[in-house]
């Protein structure tokens, strides 16, 4: 630790980045310089992992390659195809988890002026996942099949650090489990080996702060809601 920097200053920086970060759903079209992307990747590479296995592999898709990928995955999703997850998605949301999911969804729809119960509008907005919300870049995170769920858990830590590094450099991000619904297409499109398992995508770039969809923030549970201290 740098003796000249107080611990409180360090945690203040981290808390600031966490408080500022949100899922960006509208991006500017301008691309991020390669050296900035490499700085994000270098920072995220410090993520801790089980036995230091570092199971993440990352595709950074940009430019014409991103557009080809976007067209391919959007076409499959818009035809109702997919549900091709490599990792089993939640069976259902119940209790407080359902309440949080609904709150987040209604915040999005209310911000966009989508009436409650308008399923056609819900579906249209969901398809924006496959336009990557206009982001100029998408990172596709995949791992090795024999590592199972723990490889995916380690990738989750990588995703968080990627997003924090991007936030520190003035960029916006959105993690996208929706991309993993089309894992078979992703393997075929990028000629990945059969033992690769898709975890998620991260669309990233410069946020369009003027777009109304970026104007709301989701809530967080309190520590008391999620933590039990066991002392005796």
C-alpha positions as CSV (number, residue, x, y, z in Angstrom):
1,X,0.0,0.0,0.0
2,X,1.2,3.5,-0.8
3,X,1.9,5.0,2.6
4,X,1.0,8.5,1.3
5,X,-2.5,7.4,0.5
6,X,-4.8,6.9,3.5
7,X,-7.0,3.7,3.6
8,X,-10.1,5.9,3.8
9,X,-9.1,7.7,0.6
10,X,-8.7,4.3,-1.2
11,X,-12.1,3.0,-0.1
12,X,-13.7,6.4,-1.0
13,X,-12.5,6.0,-4.6
14,X,-13.9,2.4,-4.8
15,X,-17.2,3.5,-3.3
16,X,-17.4,6.4,-5.7
17,X,-16.9,4.1,-8.7
18,X,-19.4,1.6,-7.5
19,X,-22.0,4.4,-6.8
20,X,-21.5,6.0,-10.2
21,X,-21.6,2.8,-12.3
22,X,-24.9,1.8,-13.8
23,X,-26.1,-0.3,-16.7
24,X,-25.9,1.9,-19.8
25,X,-28.6,1.3,-22.3
26,X,-27.7,4.0,-24.9
27,X,-24.2,4.6,-26.1
28,X,-22.4,7.1,-28.4
29,X,-21.2,5.6,-31.6
30,X,-17.5,6.7,-31.3
31,X,-15.1,3.9,-30.6
32,X,-12.8,3.6,-27.6
33,X,-9.1,3.8,-28.3
34,X,-7.3,0.5,-28.3
35,X,-4.9,1.6,-25.6
36,X,-7.8,2.4,-23.3
37,X,-9.4,-1.0,-23.9
38,X,-6.0,-2.7,-23.2
39,X,-5.8,-0.7,-19.9
40,X,-9.2,-2.1,-18.9
41,X,-8.2,-5.6,-19.8
42,X,-4.9,-5.3,-17.9
43,X,-6.6,-4.1,-14.8
44,X,-9.3,-6.8,-14.9
45,X,-6.7,-9.5,-15.4
46,X,-5.7,-9.0,-11.7
47,X,-9.0,-10.6,-10.7
48,X,-8.7,-13.3,-8.1
49,X,-9.7,-16.9,-9.2
50,X,-9.8,-20.4,-7.7
51,X,-6.3,-21.8,-7.7
52,X,-5.3,-18.8,-9.8
53,X,-6.8,-20.7,-12.8
54,X,-7.8,-17.4,-14.5
55,X,-10.5,-19.2,-16.5
56,X,-11.8,-16.2,-18.5
57,X,-11.2,-15.9,-22.1
58,X,-12.4,-12.7,-23.7
59,X,-13.4,-11.7,-27.3
60,X,-13.4,-7.9,-27.9
61,X,-15.6,-7.4,-30.9
62,X,-15.5,-4.0,-32.7
63,X,-16.0,-2.3,-36.0
64,X,-17.2,-4.4,-38.9
65,X,-16.8,-7.6,-36.9
66,X,-19.2,-6.3,-34.3
67,X,-21.7,-5.3,-36.9
68,X,-21.6,-8.9,-38.5
69,X,-22.1,-10.4,-35.0
70,X,-24.9,-8.0,-34.2
71,X,-26.8,-8.9,-37.3
72,X,-26.4,-12.6,-36.7
73,X,-27.4,-12.6,-33.1
74,X,-30.2,-10.1,-33.6
75,X,-31.7,-12.2,-36.5
76,X,-31.7,-15.3,-34.3
77,X,-33.2,-13.5,-31.3
78,X,-35.9,-11.7,-33.4
79,X,-37.1,-15.0,-34.7
80,X,-37.6,-16.3,-31.2
81,X,-34.7,-18.7,-31.4
82,X,-32.1,-19.2,-28.8
83,X,-32.6,-20.4,-25.2
84,X,-29.2,-22.1,-25.8
85,X,-27.6,-21.3,-22.5
86,X,-24.4,-23.1,-21.4
87,X,-25.2,-22.4,-17.7
88,X,-28.7,-23.0,-16.4
89,X,-30.5,-19.7,-15.9
90,X,-32.7,-19.0,-12.8
91,X,-35.6,-21.3,-12.7
92,X,-37.8,-18.5,-11.3
93,X,-37.6,-15.3,-9.2
94,X,-39.6,-15.5,-6.0
95,X,-40.0,-13.3,-2.9
96,X,-37.7,-10.3,-2.5
97,X,-35.8,-11.4,-5.7
98,X,-38.9,-11.1,-7.7
99,X,-39.7,-7.7,-6.1
100,X,-36.3,-6.4,-7.0
101,X,-36.5,-7.7,-10.6
102,X,-39.9,-6.1,-11.1
103,X,-38.8,-2.8,-9.6
104,X,-35.8,-2.7,-12.0
105,X,-38.0,-3.6,-15.0
106,X,-40.7,-1.0,-14.2
107,X,-38.1,1.7,-13.7
108,X,-36.8,0.9,-17.2
109,X,-40.3,0.8,-18.8
110,X,-41.5,4.0,-17.0
111,X,-38.4,5.9,-18.1
112,X,-39.1,4.9,-21.7
113,X,-42.8,5.6,-21.5
114,X,-43.8,2.0,-22.0
115,X,-47.2,1.2,-20.5
116,X,-47.4,-1.5,-17.9
117,X,-48.5,-4.7,-19.5
118,X,-47.5,-3.7,-23.0
119,X,-45.9,-7.0,-23.9
120,X,-45.1,-6.1,-27.5
121,X,-43.1,-3.0,-26.3
122,X,-41.4,-5.1,-23.6
123,X,-40.3,-7.6,-26.3
124,X,-39.1,-4.8,-28.6
125,X,-37.0,-3.3,-25.8
126,X,-35.6,-6.7,-24.9
127,X,-34.3,-7.1,-28.4
128,X,-32.1,-4.0,-27.9
129,X,-29.8,-6.4,-26.0
130,X,-28.9,-7.8,-29.4
131,X,-28.2,-4.3,-30.8
132,X,-25.8,-4.0,-27.9
133,X,-27.7,-0.8,-27.1
134,X,-25.7,1.0,-29.8
135,X,-22.3,0.3,-28.1
136,X,-19.3,0.3,-30.4
137,X,-17.7,-2.7,-28.6
138,X,-18.8,-5.9,-26.9
139,X,-16.7,-8.2,-24.8
140,X,-17.8,-11.9,-24.9
141,X,-16.7,-13.8,-21.8
142,X,-16.3,-17.5,-22.0
143,X,-14.7,-20.2,-19.9
144,X,-13.6,-23.9,-20.0
145,X,-16.3,-26.5,-19.7
146,X,-14.4,-28.8,-17.2
147,X,-14.2,-26.0,-14.7
148,X,-18.0,-26.0,-14.3
149,X,-19.8,-23.4,-12.3
150,X,-16.7,-22.3,-10.5
151,X,-15.1,-21.2,-13.7
152,X,-18.2,-19.1,-14.3
153,X,-18.1,-17.6,-10.8
154,X,-14.5,-16.5,-11.4
155,X,-15.6,-14.9,-14.6
156,X,-18.2,-13.0,-12.6
157,X,-15.4,-11.4,-10.6
158,X,-13.6,-10.6,-13.9
159,X,-16.8,-8.9,-15.2
160,X,-17.1,-6.7,-12.1
161,X,-13.5,-5.6,-12.3
162,X,-13.8,-4.9,-16.1
163,X,-16.8,-2.7,-15.4
164,X,-15.1,-0.8,-12.6
165,X,-11.9,-0.3,-14.7
166,X,-14.1,1.1,-17.5
167,X,-15.9,3.4,-15.1
168,X,-12.6,4.7,-13.8
169,X,-11.7,5.6,-17.4
170,X,-14.9,7.4,-18.1
171,X,-16.7,4.6,-20.0
172,X,-20.1,3.0,-19.6
173,X,-20.9,-0.7,-19.6
174,X,-23.8,-3.1,-19.4
175,X,-23.3,-6.8,-18.5
176,X,-25.6,-8.9,-20.6
177,X,-26.7,-12.4,-19.7
178,X,-29.1,-12.2,-22.7
179,X,-26.1,-12.8,-25.0
180,X,-25.5,-16.2,-23.4
181,X,-29.0,-17.3,-24.6
182,X,-27.3,-17.8,-27.9
183,X,-24.2,-19.7,-26.9
184,X,-24.3,-22.1,-29.8
185,X,-24.5,-19.3,-32.3
186,X,-21.5,-17.6,-30.6
187,X,-19.4,-20.7,-30.7
188,X,-20.2,-21.1,-34.4
189,X,-19.8,-17.4,-35.3
190,X,-16.4,-17.1,-33.7
191,X,-15.2,-20.7,-34.3
192,X,-14.7,-21.4,-30.6
193,X,-13.9,-24.9,-29.5
194,X,-16.7,-27.2,-28.4
195,X,-15.5,-27.1,-24.8
196,X,-15.9,-23.3,-24.5
197,X,-18.8,-22.1,-22.4
198,X,-20.3,-18.6,-22.8
199,X,-20.9,-16.8,-19.6
200,X,-22.1,-13.3,-20.7
201,X,-21.4,-10.3,-22.8
202,X,-20.4,-6.7,-21.8
203,X,-21.3,-4.0,-24.1
204,X,-19.2,-0.9,-23.5
205,X,-18.3,2.5,-24.9
206,X,-19.0,6.1,-24.1
207,X,-22.5,6.6,-22.5
208,X,-25.0,8.8,-24.2
209,X,-25.8,10.8,-21.1
210,X,-28.5,12.8,-23.0
211,X,-30.6,9.7,-23.6
212,X,-33.5,9.3,-21.2
213,X,-32.9,5.6,-20.7
214,X,-29.7,6.5,-18.9
215,X,-31.5,8.7,-16.5
216,X,-32.7,6.3,-13.8
217,X,-30.8,4.3,-11.2
218,X,-31.6,1.0,-9.5
219,X,-31.8,0.7,-5.8
220,X,-29.6,-1.5,-3.5
221,X,-30.5,-3.6,-0.5
222,X,-28.9,-2.6,2.8
223,X,-26.2,-4.5,4.5
224,X,-28.7,-5.5,7.1
225,X,-30.9,-7.1,4.4
226,X,-28.1,-9.3,3.1
227,X,-25.6,-10.0,5.9
228,X,-25.8,-12.0,9.1
229,X,-23.0,-11.6,11.7
230,X,-22.2,-14.7,13.6
231,X,-20.0,-13.9,16.6
232,X,-20.7,-16.5,19.3
